[in-house]
């Protein structure tokens, strides 16, 4: 038996709820072998981020070269990139290796409110990584920040922002609705002229640390298994909804705890 391989390129969360650790848990939960490239070390827990130590760009390149030099990577998830030099290194390496699928989660701010990407590096996401992305997965604040616009307040505004993000070079965009209002959490998938609304009940819990990381890595896992984009997004949303619903069962930390990645097993 050979497992499909997915690679996460992201930061390390010392508390295990987000970043590299959440991505690897997600891959494992969905039956995919996970490899990792660490872009930054963070000192954080469920209450916040106290320090960030970026990994030198040359060492990020060395990690990517090592993984692609040996493993048959079917999908790549990119999360926290930390700095402009790292973005450029990732873009150069992925342009050489051309993996079938790249899922870009434009991580800018942690759930705690701590900034994870300098403002001067945002242009690098747009210029260097968007053109390589099969799918970009911003939440509502991230979509607004990428466009330099106010946060979309309704479906029409979300639709406009999705189309403008597509015009910036990504093949598809998923604007996540977790930061919205109302009884339903609605994500919008934009692909060409097509828009698909994906709805799930909005869950009342503070334990959502790492949910954005985990959703994008779940999509990458489904793509690595050969699923279509729509099937991958639908499967990932169903899985993340169940993982958030089960988050209160595990009781980790005193702040915004992680979701339950292994809810299917215990």
Number of C-alpha atoms within 10 A of each C-alpha: 3 6 11 21 21 31 32 28 25 26 28 26 22 17 19 18 30 31 31 34 21 28 35 24 21 29 27 16 18 19 14 23 19 22 20 21 23 21 29 25 19 19 14 19 23 24 16 15 19 10 11 16 13 17 17 14 20 12 15 23 20 13 17 21 16 12 15 17 11 8 13 13 22 20 25 29 27 29 27 26 30 24 23 20 16 24 24 18 20 24 20 14 16 18 12 10 13 13 17 13 20 25 27 27 27 25 24 24 15 17 18 15 11 13 14 19 18 13 13 9 17 18 13 19 20 17 15 18 25 24 15 21 23 20 26 29 27 25 22 21 19 19 26 18 16 17 15 9 11 12 19 17 11 10 12 10 12 21 17 11 22 24 18 14 25 20 12 13 19 22 18 24 28 25 24 24 21 18 12 19 12 8 12 15 18 22 23 20 25 23 20 13 7 9 16 13 12 19 16 15 12 19 15 10 14 14 26 25 26 24 25 25 27 30 25 29 34 30 29 35 33 25 25 25 19 14 15 12 19 15 14 19 23 16 17 23 22 14 22 23 19 18 21 24 20 19 23 17 13 13 14 18 14 10 15 21 24 27 31 27 27 16 18 12 6 8
